[in-house]
Amino acid sequence: MAFEERINRLDSADRRYGIGEVSELVGVAPHVLRQWESRFRDLKPKRDRSNRRYYTKADIEVARRIKQLLRDEKMTSKGAETRLAEELKGAGRPNTNTEARDLVDKIDGEVRAILEILDKYEVKGDEE
């Protein structure tokens, strides 16, 4: 079953998840989650009165993203922490509609320039 299906099947948005359940959902061992807590500022599960960790859906998403950055994208811990912090703070995203339009215009210009370069080269099948 896919991660999204498993997490969406679970109860309410304010449900608490234990470290064993989270390790199963994310696909890493509990000790790995504990290590990530010490390495990544943005992964800070809360603790209950008996000092046991409990995770929220947001914490699980952060852990899942950390795994993706480290394992799939082969980033270092420091690089993954920087990228995660940027993503969570929305760095690099346009803050206003004007900034968004300017970004789209810039991308459009770059794509058109690439297409012009490609048009200069003839494809072998088009030489007839």
Summary of the structure (lengths in Angstrom):
residues: 128
radius of gyration: 21.7
end to end distance: 52.3
largest distance: 78.7
contacts: 287
relative contact order: 0.09
helix: 63%
strand: 5%
